[in-house]
Amino acid sequence: MATDPANGRRGRFRIAALASGRGSNLQALIDAIAAGTLDAELAGVFSDRADAPALARARAAGAEAVAVNPRDFPSRLEYDAAFFDRVDAVQPDLVVCAGYMRLISAPAVEARAGLLVNIHPSLLPQFKGLHTHRRALEAGAPQHGASVHYVTADLDGGPVISQARVPVLPGDDEQALAERVLAREHPLLVETVRWLAAGRVQLKEHCVHVDGAPLAAPLQLGSNNRFA
């Protein structure tokens, strides 16, 4: 957790969020903080798009909202260095990629190992990358869902912390499946961040540990929106 330099006391758990779009997962975190069900504070929201609706959500919540334009930099490395300088300035205890659509360079990730998590709309390691719902339907997958994982330089390949599963129903199309998965993404992200904020989940030697022990399989979100 963050430390207040004025008195040396431990402050509230500070979350920075990265988002490129509408920010519905971000809003789930904002709502949980406002309701008192997530003991944390939103330190800032950072985007690669000045028009991202997620930034408006941040401002409405009273959080810092920052956009950094990738076109202002000659390379991804230089962009990430400037972008994460802004993120680091709010001294986050956790950085949540909540619909951040840019690949993060290896140096930026490796400098913040164990600090960045991402929510991805599939049951990883299945369907990394884009168009996950379409690919799940095309593959005839009986189940689909979402995962929260630690970010590494490997696209959607970091250690998986938690998952929420939904059945693929007869007659599902891409939109119907996407909406059902999104409804489970929100509580999955909130519950995962709650465990991270409580210190119950940590990354040690590239392995997820829960309550001090290596995690054998991802935590599974139950119907009560808590981990089983």
N, C-alpha and C positions, 0 to 999 in steps of 0.2 A: 504493500500500500504506500501511498504518497506520504511524505513527511513534511510537516509544516516547519519551515526553517525558523520561524519566529519563536516557536516554543518547543520544537523538537518532538512534538506529539505526532502520532500517526493520524493522518487525515483519512477522508473517505477514499475509496478505491476509485481511481481516475481512468475513465475510458475515453480513448480517441477513436473515432469511426472514420473509415474511408468509404466513400460512396460516389458512384458516377451517375446514378439515376434517381428514381423516385424516392427511394429510402424507406420502403415499408418495413424492412427489418430494423432499420434505425428507429423508426417510430415505435416499434415494439419495445425496444430498450428504453426510449424516452418515457413511454407510458408506464413501464414497470418501475422506473425510478420515481416517477411522480406518484405512483400508487403506494410506494414504500415497500414493494415486494422485491426490489433489487437495491441492495445497500451500496450505492455507487453514485458517482456524478459524471455527467458528460462534459469532458474537458474541452472538446472541440470536434468539429466535423470538417473533413478535408476532401476536396474533390479535384478532379482533372477537368471539370466542366463548370464554368461560372453560372450556367443556367440550370444546373442540377436541382430538381425539387428538394433533394435531401438537404441542401444548404438552407432553404427556407424553413424546413422542419427544425434545423438546428437553431436558427435565429428565433423561431417561435418558442423554443425551449430555453432561450437565454444563454445558449452556448456559442462559443466562437465558431464562425463559419468562414472557411478559407478555400479559395480556388487558386490553383496554380496551373497555368496554361502550358501544356507540353510543347506547343509551337514556339515558345520563347527560349527553348534550349536546343542546342545542336545534337544532343544525344540522349538516349534513355538514361544513361548513367548520370549525366549532369542534371537531368530533370529529377531523377529520384533523390539525388543529393540535396537539391534545393527543397523539394517537396518534404522530405523527411526531416530536414532542418526545422521546418514549420511545425511538423508533428511533434518532434522531440521537445520543442519549446514549451509545450503545455504539460510536459512531464507525465506522460501517461503510464499507468501500471499495466495497461493492456491496449493493444490496437486491434480493432475489429474491422475486417474487410467485409462490409455489408453491401454487396453489389458494386464493388470497385472493379472496373472492367479493364484495367491496365495490368499487364504483366509487370511484376516488380523485379528489378535486377538482383542478381545474386549477391553483390556486395551489400545492398540495402537490407536484404533479408538476413544475411548471415550476421550482420552487425546487431540484429535485433532478434536473435534466436530465442524462441520461447516467449516472445512478446506479442507476436502477430498471430491472429487466428482468422479463419475465413469460413463463411457458410456457403456450401455448394449444393445445388439441387440434384443430387443423386446419392445413391448408396455407394460411396467410394469403397473400393477402387473402381467400381463400374462407372462408365460414362464420364470420364474427365473431360473438361473443356465445355464447349457450347452445345446448345440444342439437345440437352439431356432428356427432356420429356419425349421428343420425337424419336430419339434413338432407343429409349426404353420401350416404346410402343413397337418400333420396327423389329426389335430383338425378341419381342414376345415375353418380356420380363413379367413374372407374376407379381412382383413387388417393386416399388419405387420409393423415393423419399428424399431426404436431405441429410447432409453430414456437416459437422463442424470439425475442422482440422487445424493443426498448426501449419503455418505457412513456411514452406521451404522453397528453394530455387526450382524444384521440380513442380511443374504445373499440376495443381490439385493432388499432389503426391505426398504431402506431409502427413505425419502421424495423425490418425483419426481419433478424436476425443469422444464424439457422440453422434447418434443418428436418430432419426424419426422415420418410421416406415408407414407407407400407405399401400393398400392393395391396388393393383391395376384392374379396373372393372371392365366387364364386357361392354363394348360400345364407347369406351373412352376415346376421346380425341386429344390432341396435344393441349388445347386450351383447358379442357376439363381436368386433365391430369395435373397440369401446371397449377391451377387454382387450388386443387386439393393438397398438393405438396406445399404450396406457399402458406396455407393455413396451419401447417405443422412446423414450417420453418420458424415462424415467430416464437412460439413457446420453446422450441428447441434452442434457439439462440439465447433467449432469456435465461433458461435453466442452466445452460452451459456457462454463461457469463456469471451467473450466481455462484456456481461451484468454483469457478476461477477466482472470483472476488473473495470467496471464503478461504482460499488457499488450499482447497481440496484437490485441485488438479494442477499438475506441474509437468513440465517437460524436463526430463533428465536423461542425458546421453541418448538423445534421439528417440526416446521412448516415453509415452504418456504414463504418468504415475497418478494414481488416485489414492488419497489418504496414505501416501508414502509407499504404496506397493505398485509394481508394474501392472498396467491394465492389459488383460488378456484379450478382450474384445471391446469394441466401442460401447459406451454407455447407451442404453436404449430408453427413449422417451415413452412413458406410459400414457394411458388414456387420461390420466389425471394431470398431465403436463409436468410430471416429475420423473426422475430416473428410477427405473425399476430396480 
